[in-house]
Amino acid sequence: MNQMQDELLKRIQKLVKQNQELIEKNENLRKAVEELTETNRNLKGKLRGTGIEGTEAAAGEAETGVRKYRMATVLFAYIGGFRMLAGETGVDTESVIDQLDEVLIEFDRILKKYKIHKIKTIGDTYMAAGGIPVKNITNPIEVVLAAFEMNQYLDRLAEQGGKRYWKMSLGIHTGPVTATVSGKKKLTYDIKGDTVNIAHRMQGIGDSGKILISVMTYELIKEFFLCEYYGKIPVKYKGDLEMFVVNGIRPEFSLNGEGLVPNALFDINFKLIQFTDIQEIILDKLERELPSFLYYHNVKHTVDVVTEVELIGWAEGLDDEEILLLKTAGLFHDAGHTIEYDNHEYHSTVLAREFLPEYGYTTEQIDKICEIIMATKLPPQPGDIYQKIICDADLDYLGRSDMIPVSNTLYKEMKEQDKIGSFNEWNRLQLKFISGHQYFTRTAQALREVNKQKQIERIKNLITEE
């Protein structure tokens, strides 16, 4: 019992820290938006009177510029066999080229599947990068998965009659890159930097058929893959760089434990990492699009709910997939406020259904997430454990020590919309609501119920006779 309490306390401390980091990150985003808005305003001011104010770039005009990516994963592959096959007596060179084209087309399909950007192909050398142009933290895993699938495709070719066997040496490294962007209808990215050079060097020394990764990539993917130490390469100004070979997916994360194909557990753990990217996108959307009068239903409230559903869900014994569904529902549960106040729960489900398929959520998972979101509609009438958890998380403040100042922000929010009268009327309404409210989970009852009763007494003292 004591061990479980210690683990719960550690979890609470971790979640509180994550909560604070998200709030700080959101505040930095808000300030950045304000600075960009002010810069834009100043530029418009300078353009007044020049005759070009408000003009747009001409249709078809090339977009150019330099973008920096703090974490991209670069893949360099050399597809061996072309020169040898083309030089053999009696071998049709055009047939060899066609086979190579088939390989490259399949590689392109694999990259598209994992949302990896192909940088360029030069003959039988293939270069791609994850985390470009859309930044994400899952790109090392996605690039290794893609490399693994590329190798499997070449293995299948070797087993098929009438096909030539193409061998591939491959190097992968994760780090910062600088991308030069150009193009009209379709943008192209030419990336440079140490990360590119290191990946290229690793490809050059790797054994054929092996997926060689740097220690930076290894640290980001080792939870999912079995890796073996390969050796070191000297890197200018950086010392020796350790390298590893990816031998397969960990048995617990692969179908039938064979280490070849990711299973459902792999997918769930991947999505738990990917959730950080989704959270950043949605919080940024809320920061930009929520009405200014939402003093309670703001970004901080969403972060609080996401944190609290994980805490309660973990304490209630839910598994990883159930925690993922709860956190996703918590993230989206108030996103509908960007569209409408009174029916925001429904609009939140619409946004979730539009957004989540792009991140690999199944129809069944999305349906469950939407059910959880709709359970937050007042008065709370939850059905299953998921709905009970989010209802408790959504009204967690009722049993917190800061209940009065938090509830005052809700009063201010409703007052600006003419949905409530005097402050005294508000306190009477609060007293009625809180007195009839109940927490549904054992965890919330243990953590919040006693303090909620204290808040009821405090509100009683605020009410004056009229």
N, C-alpha and C positions, 0 to 999 in steps of 0.2 A: 504493500500500500504506500509506504514512504517513498519507494523508488518511483512509483507512478506519479506521486505528487511532485517529486523532484523533476521528473521529465516534463510534467505539465507546466511547472514554473519556468523551466528553461524555454519551453515552447512559447509561453506568454512573453518572456523577455525578448525572444527572437522576433515575434510578431510585432511587438511594440516598436522595436528598433526599425523593422521594415516599414511600419506605418509612418514613423517620423521621417524616414528617408524619402518615402513617396511624397509626403506633404512638402518637404523641402525641394524636391525635384519639381513638383508642380508649381511652387512659388517661383522657382528659377525660370520655368517655362513662361509663366505669366509675365514676369519682368522682361523676358526676351521679346515677347509679343508686343509689349508696350514700347520697348526701344525701337523695334522694327517699324511699328506704326508711326512713331515720332519721326524716324528717319525718312520714311515714305512721305510724310507730311512736309518735311523740310525740302525734300527733293522736288515735290510738286510746286512748292513755293518758288523755288529757283527757276522752274520751267515756265512759270507764268510770264507771258509777254514774249516768249521766244518763238511762239507759233507751233511748238511741238508738244504742248501740254496735252496729256491724255491720249496721245497716239499709241497705237499698238504695233507690235512687230508685224511686218508684212507677212502675208500668208506664204508659207513655205520657206521663210527665212531660217537659216541654220541657227540652232541653239548651241552655243559654245560656253565653256567655262571649266573651272577646276573645282573638283569636290574632294574632300578628304573623308576617309573612312577609318575610324579608329580600330575596327575589328572586322577584317575580311579574311576569308580563307581561300587561298590561291591553289589551284590544281594545275600542274603541268604534266602532260602525258606525251610520251613518244610511242607511236604505234609502229613497232618494228616489223619488218617482213617485206615491205614494198620494194626496196632496192634489191634485196636478194631474189625475190620472185620475178621481178621485172628483168633481171639479168640471166635467168635460167633459159636454156635452149628449149624452144618449142612452147614457151609460155606466152600467151596473148597478153600484151601489155595493156590493151584496152580492158580486157577482162579483169586484170588485177586492179586497175583504177576503179572499175565499177564495184568490185568487192570492197575496196577501201572507202568508196562513197557510201556504200551500205552501212559500213561500220560507223562512219561519221554521222550519218543520219540517225542511227540508233542512239549514238552518244548524245546527239542534240535532243532526242526525245526524253532520254533519262534526265538530262539537265533541266528540261522544262518541267518534268514531274516533280523535281525537288526545288524548283524556283531558283536555280543557279544560272548565272549570266555567263554565256560564252563570250569570251573576250576576242579570240581570233583562232583561226586554223591556218597554219603555214605548212602546206604539204602534209606530212604525216606527224606533225607536232600540233598538239591540241592544248589550248589554254582556257581556263574558266575561273570564275571567282564567285563564292557565296557571300551574301551580305551586301551585294551590289545589284542594282541601284537602290533597292530597299534595304535599309539597315535592319539587322535582327541579331539576336544572340544565339540562335540555333544553327547558324551557318556552318560551324565546324562539323556538327553531326550530319547535316544534310549533304555536305561535300563528301564525307567519308562513305555515307550510304550510296551516293551516286557512283563513287569510285568502285565500291564493292559490286554494284550492279553492272558496271561496265566490264569488270573482270569476269563476272559470271557470264555475260553475253559472249565474250571471246571464248570462254570455256565451252559454251554450247556450240559455237561455230566449229571448234576443233572436233566435236563428236559427230558433226553432220557430214555425210558423204558429199563429195564434190566441192567442199569449201576449203579454202586455204586457211591455215592457222596463223592468226596475227598475234604477235606477242607485244606486251605493253609494259614499259617502265613508267612509274608514276610517283611524283613527289607532291606533298601537300604541306603547306605552312600557313599558320594563322598570325596575323599582325596588322599594323596600319598600312594603308596604301593611299596613293594620290591618283585620282582618276581625271583624265582630260575628256570632257564630254563634247561630242560633235554630232552633227546630223540634222536632217530636215524632218522627214516623216518618221524615220526610225533613228533613235539616238544610239551612238556607239560609245563605248568606254574603253579608253586606252590607259591601263594602270601601270604605275611605276612605283619603285621603292625597294627597300631591303627585303620586304616580304616576297615580292615577285622574284627577286634574284635568288633568294634562299630556296624557294620552291623549285626553281629551275635547276639549281645545283643538285638538289636532292634527287630530282628525276634522273639526272645524269649518272648518279652513282648507285641507284637502286637496282636490285635484281629484277629480271623480267618476271612479270606475273605477280610482283609484290606491291602492296600499297604502303609506301614509305611516308611516315608523318613526322613532323617535328615535335619536340617536347611540349611546345605551346599548344599545338593541336591535341596532343595526347592528353594533357591535363583537362581539356574540355570535352573529350569523348570517352574517356576511360571507364565511365560509369556504364556504358552501353556495349563496349567492344573489348575483346580479348586482344591484348597487344604484347609484343615481345621486343625486348631491347635489341637494337640493331647496331649501334655504334655512335660515333661522334664525327662532326665535320667542323673544321675551324671557320669561324665567321669573323671578318674584319671588324675590329673595335668591340666585338662582343664575346670573344673567347670561343670555347668549344660548344657546339650545339648538339644536344643529344637527339637521337632519332629512334623511332620505333616502327615495327611492322605490324599492321593490322591483320590478325589471323582469322577473325570472324566475329560475329555477334555473340555476346555472352549467352550461354545456354538458357538462362532464365528469361532472356528477352527474345528468344528465337523460336520459331515454330518447331515443335517436336524436339527442341534442344539441340538441333543440328547446326546452329550457328550460321545459317544461310539467309533466312528470311525473317524480318522483324515480326513479333507477335503482338497481341493486344496489350500486354504489359509494357512492351517497348513504347507503343503508341501513347499510352497514358502518361508514362514518365517523360516522354518527349514533350507532350502537350503541357505538362506542369512547368517545364522550362519555358516553353513558347508563350505561356500565359503572361510572362513579364512583358513581351513585345505587345501582346494584345492590350494589356493594361495601360501601357504607355500611350497607345493610339487612342483608346477610349477616354482616358483622363484628359488628354490634350483636346479631344473633341468637346468634352464637357466644359473645359476651361474656356474655349473659344465660343461655344454656342449656347450655354445656359443663360437664361435671362438674368439680368443684374439684380432682380428682386428676390432671387433664391438665396436667402441668407442661411437657411437650414439645409435644403436639398441641394447642396453644393458638392464640390469635389471632395472635400474633407469627409462628408458623410458617406460618400461612396467608398472611400478608402477604409473608413471605420467598419463598414459592413463587410467588405472583402476580408479584412483582418479577423473580424469576429466570427464569420461563418467558418473559417478555417480552424479557429481556436475551439469553438463549440463542436464542430464536426469531428475533430481529432479526439476531443474528450468523450464524445458519444460513441467512439469506436468505428467510425466510417473508414472505408478503404480509400486508396489514392484516386480512383475514378470518381467516387462519390464526392470527395473533396474538390476535385477539379470542376465538377458540374456545379457545386455550390458556389465556388469562387467566381466562376463565369457568370452565374445568375446574379450574384452580388454586384459584380462589375457593371452589368447591364441594367439592373433593376430600376434605376432612376434615369437612364439615358433618354427615355421618352419625354422627359421634361424639356428637351431641346425642341420638341414639336408641340406639346400641349401639356398643360398643368393637370387638369382634372382627370384625364384618361391616360395618364402617362404610362401606366403599367402595360396597357395594350401596345402602345407605340414602342415601348422598350422591347417587347417580344418581336415586333416587326423588324426593328434594327438588328436584333440578335439573329433572326432568320436570314437577313440579308448579308450579314458580316461573317458569321461563323463557318459557313461552308468553305470559304477561302482558306481557312486554317484547319481543315481536315476533320471538323466535327461531323459525326454521323447524324442522319435524320432523327434517329432515336435519342441521341444525346441532346440535340437541339430541342426536340419536343419536351424532354424532361426539364431542361433549363427554362423553357417558357412557362411550364407549369409552376416551377418554383417562383419565377418572377411574379406571376399573377397572384400567388398566395400573399404577396405583400400589400394587396389592396385592402383598405380598412373597411369594416372591422376585420381583424385577423381571424380566419377560420381554416387553419392548416389541416391537411389530411395526413400525409406521410411524414417521416422523420426529416426529410429535406425541407419541406415547407415549414415545419416547426422550427427548425434551426434558423432559416432566414427570417422568419417572423420575430424570433427572439433577438437576432442580430440587428434587425431594422429598428427595433424599439429598445435596444440595449441601454440607451441614455436614460430611460426611466428609472433605472436602478443604479445610476452612477452618481458620484458626488457632485458632478457639474451639471446635474439635471436642470436646475433653475436657469442658469445662463444659456444653456442649449435651447431650452424650451422658449426662452425669450426671443431667440433668433427665428423660431417657427412662428411666434406671434407677429413679429415684425414682417415676416414674409407674407402671412395671410392678411395682415392689416393693409399692406400696400395694394393688395388685390381686392380690398373691400369685402373680404370673406369673414371678418370678425369685427366686433365693436370695441368696447372699452377693454382696458387691461383687466378690470375686475370681472368682466364677462368671460374673458379668456381663462382666467384662473378658475372660475366656476366650471367651465367646460373641461379644463384639464383635470380638475378634481373628480368629475364624473367619469371621465375616460380612464384615468389611472386606477381609480377605485374598482372599476370593473375589469381591469386588465389582468391577465395572468401570463406568466412565462410557461412555455410548453415543455422545454427540455429540462432534464435533471441538472444539467450543467448550469444553465441560466438561473434556474431556481436557487441553486446553491450559491452562485456568485452575486446575484442581483436582487433577489426577492426581499431580503431584510432591509437593504438600503432603500428600496422602492417604498417601503412602508414609512420610512423616515421622511422621504420626499413628500408623501401625502400629507403628513403633519405640517411640513413647512408651507405647503400651498394653502392649507387651511388658514394658517396665520396671515397669509397675504390677502385673503379675501376680506373685504370690508362690507358692512351693511349699507344698502342703498335705500 
